[in-house]
Amino acid sequence: MKRVLEFLNNLQQNNYREWFEDNKSEYKEAQAIFNETVNKLIVAISSFDPAIAKLTAKDCTFRIYRDVRFSKDKNPYKTHMGAFISPYGRGSGYSGYYFHVEAEGANYIGGHILSTGVYRPEPSALKSIREEIFLNGERFEDTIAKAKDFQLETGEALKRVPGGYPSDYKYADYLKLKNYFLTRYVDDSWMTSPDLIERSVQEYRTTKEFHDMLNKAISYAFEKR
């Protein structure tokens, strides 16, 4: 992954089309390395989560080209690479395992991360997740505790408990969330380690019960559509 980091750091300093076209071969090399890493992650994660076993990097990765039509930031390229390894692929709406590497100083997320969960679930899935937590709040909290090196993201949370739930519920803060995912930040030495796959998968494994609880609720919502 060292070449991936080098390319992204260079792109961070030269985010314009002429430079990118002149360095297209370096981009293709970095993309190939990243995709190979994602494919290895899929194989390794599927050892404990067979629901993602048939995926490939193509199902999980994102384009480097930015849509700048409605953005004040007119830089044409993302200075990060990410893959969302989720049942049925990155756009399925299910919880998944997110792997992210970004350029130094890019400030998109603020660093390299391992993450598990669902970002901005559609309304029916969000409602179902909250219902699951309301019925099984203690178990939900336990799944977070088991992923001991991860933090539950609480940004964008509601100020009040959503309608239909008692404000004095013991686990009410979890009901206020709009996103449900756990995150662990890692550094360059992690990303360039020869044990990157093994170390990352060991961490993702600790989030499996959290992931399963979310997908139980999401599946229920989607089956009712």
N, C-alpha and C positions, 0 to 999 in steps of 0.2 A: 504493500500500500504506500510505500515511500514515494513512488512515482506519481501516485494519485494526489498526495499532499503537495508535492512540488508543482504539479500542474495547476491545482486550485489556487495555491498561493501566488503563482505567476499571473493567473487570470484575475485574481483580486486586484492586482496592480495594473492590469492592462485589459479592462473590460470594454473592449470595442471590437467591431467586426473585422477590421483589417488585421489586428493582432491575432484574433482567433483563427482567421483563414490562413494566415502565415504559419500558424502552429497547430494546424488541423491534425497532423500526424501524432503530435504529443497528446492531443485530446483523445484520439482514437486508441492510443496505447493506454491512457489512464482509464478510459471507459471499459476497455477489455479487462483490465486488471480488476476494476471494481465489480464488473459483472461476474467474473470468475469467483471472486470472494463471495458474492451473493449466492451463487449456485452452490458453493461449498457450505454456506450457512443453511441453505434450504435442506440439503442432505442431512446435515448434522442435527438441525432442529426437528426434522421429521422422525428422528429416532425416538423422541418422546411426544411428538405431536404429528401423527400421520395425516392429519387433515390438510397439511400443506405439502405433502410429499410429491405431488404431481406438478408443482409450480416450477417455473424457470425464472431466471433473472428478468427476462422480457416481461413477465407477468407482474413484476414487483417494482421495477425501477421507473424513474421519472426523467422526462426530457430536460436537457440542460438549457434549452432556449426559454426565455421568459416571455410571458405575454405582457407587453408594456402598454397596451392600448388604454387602460384605465388606471395606470399607475404614475405617480409623480417620479418614481425612480425609473429612468429610461435606460439603465444598463441592460444590454441585450441578453446576458447570460447569467445563470445561477452560479454562485461561487461555492456550491456545495453539491454533493451527490447523496442520494438517499434511496432506500429500498424498503417498501412496506410488504412484509411477507405475511399475507393474510389469506385465509381460505377463500378460494375463487378469485384471488388477485387483488391488486392495490385498490381498486374502485368498488369492492364488493359491499362495503358498509359494515363489515365485521371487524372485530378486534384482530390485531395482528402484532407482529414483531417488527419494529422499525429500527433500521441501521442507518446511521447518518454521519457523514464526514464533511467538514467544511474548512474553508481557508481561514488562516489566522487573521483575526480582525474583521471577519465578514459580518459578524453580529446578526446572522439570520436566526440561529438558535442560541449561539454563544459558545459553541464548541462541538466536539464530536459526542454523539450520544448513542446509547442503547435504550430503546423504549418499547413498552408493550401497552396496548390498549386501543382505544378508538377516539379519533379527533373529530369533533363536531358531528356526532351521530345524527341521523335524520330523526325528525320528531317522534315517530312511532317507536324507534329503537331507544331513544333517550327516555321516553315514558316507561318503556318496559324495563330498562336498567334501573330506573328509580324505584319501580315497583318491587323488583328483585331485592334491592338494597333495603327497602322498607320491611320486607318480609324476613330478610336474612342479614341484617346489619352487622351482627357480631361475626358471622362467617366472612362477610366482605372485608371487614377490618382485619381479620386473621389472614386473608390472602395478601393484603398489603404488607403485613408484618413479616410474612414468610419471604418476601422479596426484600431482604434487609438492606441491600446496598442501593435500592431504588427509592425515589421520592414520588409521592403522589402529587401530580400537578394540580394546583388549585386556582390558577389564573382564570379570569373571565367568569368566576362564580357569581351566582345570584346573591343579592344582599339579604333576601328573605327566603324562607322555605317555600317551594312552589305550592300552588293551591292544591288542596286535597290531602295534604299531609299535616300532621300536628307539629306545631313549632317547637314543642318540648320533646320531640322524639330524640332519643339518645344519640342517634347517628345522623341527625338532621343536616350537619355540615356536608355530608356526602351527597345528600339529595339536592343541594344547591349547585352542584357542579354542572357545567355544560359539556365538559370533556372528561373522559375517564381514561387516563393513562399514567403509567409509571415511567420515570426517567432516571437513567444513570449517566452522568458525564464521565467521559474517559479522555485521556490525553494522547499526544502524538506517540509516546512510547507504547501505549496499548495498541494503537492502530498499526504500528510498524513491527509489532512483536511477531516472532515466528509461531507463537501460540495464540494468535488472534482468534482463530475459529474456535478452538477449544475453550479459551477463556470466556469469549462472548456467549457461547452456547451454554456454558455452565451458569452464567448469569441469567440468560433468558429462561432457563429451566425453572429458576426460582419464581418466575412470574406466571407460570403455567396455570395455576389455580385461579389467579386473578383473571387471566385471559379466558379461561373456560367459563367462569361465572358470567362475564360480560357476554360471551357468545351464546350462552344458554338463553339469556334474556333477549338478545338481538334475534336469535333464531325464532323465538316465540313471536316476536313482533312481525318478522318477515313472513312467517307462515300464515298470518292473519290478513295479509295484503290481498 
